[in-house]
Amino acid sequence: MRFVYAIAFVGRRFLMIRNEKRGGWEMPGGKVKLGESDDEAIAREFVEEVGREFIALSKEEIPGGAVFTGKLGKKVGKGEMEWRLFDSLPSDLAFPDYEYTEVLCWARGEEAGAKKA
């Protein structure tokens, strides 16, 4: 099954959610439902987990799915997860740090390019 996740920025800081089931911090996202586009899936997952809109700026295909980068939008409800903004990756990640490093670098480049445009 295909998955999506988002790297949302507020300035240079990025948002991560605390996943207690996996015991660490991760990017918001999840599985794409049957008949749902990647864009629809990330918008739904972000609201469910964070309680805020996600304003997508760019999308990158990765094995098994897609990662989006964008901005934190307005509050639209109560998210299911605790979330925080980080300057760098925290030590207690839900997945190995190498799974975040490359896409975070890509996302920062996309975000910086969007500011110049």
N, C-alpha and C positions, 0 to 999 in steps of 0.2 A: 504494500500500500504506500502511496506517495505521501510525503510530509512537507510542511513548510515551517519556517521560523523567521522571526524578525529581529533586526538590530535597530532599535529606536534611539535616536539621539536627542539630548537636550544640551545644546552647546557642544562641548567635547565629551561630555559624559554619556554613557550608554546604559540602557535599562536591562536588568536581569530579574528573573523571578526565582523565588525560593521554592524548589520542588522537594517537599518533605519525603515523598515516596522514594525519590532517588538520592536523597540526602545531600543536596547541594544546589548551587545557583546554575541557572541555564537561561537561554534566550526563550521568550514566549513563542509558542507555536504548537503544532500538532499535526494530526492526520487530515488529509484532504478527503472529504466525504464524496461518495458516488454522485456524479453529476455536478460537482462543485468545481469552480476554477481555482487556481492557486490564489488569485487576488481575493476571491470570496472567502476562501479558507483562512488566509492570514488575517483578514479583517474580523472574521468571526472569532477565531482563536484569541486574538489580541484583546478583544472586548471581554471575552469570557474570563481570561486569566488576569488581565490588568485593570479592566473597567474603564479603559480609555480608548479613544480612536487611535488608529495607526495611519499616518499619512505616508504612504509608500512613495519613495523617490526612484528606486532602482531594484532590479531583480537579477539574481545570478542562479543559474542552474547548477546543482550539485548532485552527486550520486544519490538517487532515491527521492529527490525532491528539489526544492528551491529555497533560497534565503533572500529575504528582502531587507533593504535598508531604508530608513526614513525618519520621520519625526514623531514624537509623542503628541497626540492630539488631545482634544477636550475630553473631560470626564463624561461618561455616558452610563455609568452604573457602578456596581461594586464588583471588583474582580475577585476571583476565587483564590488568588495567590498573593503572597507578600511580594512586593517589588521594591527595588532600590536602584539608584543611579550610581555608576562606578566610573572612575577614571581609568582603572586598569582591571584586569581579571582578578577576581578574588581567589583565595587559595582553596576554598571548599566548593569546587565545581561538581556538577552532577555527572559530567563526562570529562575525559582527559583534556587537558588544556590545548593540545594540538588540534582538537576539533574546533576550537574557537579562534585560534591565533590568525590563521590565514584569512578567514572570512571577516574577522574584525578589522584587519588591515585593509581589505577590499572595501568594506563599508565606510571606513574613515576616509578613504580616497574618494569614494562616491559622494559622501557628505560634503567634503571640502570642495569638490568640483561643482556641486549644486550651489554652494555659497557664492562662487565666482560668476556663475551664469546669471 
